[in-house]
């Protein structure tokens, strides 16, 4: 369990507060969780649409059938496609340049 002892208070305009609340809600995070991701150099993505889960389930079923049939080339391609789709839709985007929380230095990729 993380030991978060530091507290940070910030004043926002009504508009800024609404934007923060909307962005956090769209990403499925609390406002605190959303800000923590930003501080750590990640831009949270919006929660994928409901259809995403169904498509992933269907693709995983297809993958399982093909794997049983030992069609290695297709299985590998499908697995890579599933992982790429999952990453593109759900993983937060890493910022190219952001100050490192540990060093205070810029983290460039």
TAPEJO-V214572 format. One line per field, one symbol per residue. phi: phi as a letter, one per 40 degrees, with the letter a starting at -180 (. if undefined). burial: 1 if it has 16 or more other ideal C-beta (glycine too) atoms within 10 Angstrom, else 0. A space follows every 50 residues. Layout:
BEGIN
phi=???
burial=???
END
This chain:
BEGIN
phi=.cbcbcbbbbcbcdcccccdcccccccgbccccccdccccgbbccccccd cdccccccccccdccccccfcdcccccccccccccccccbccccccaacc ccbgccbbb
burial=00000000000000000001001100101000011011001101100100 00000100100010010000000010010001000000000000000100 000000000
END
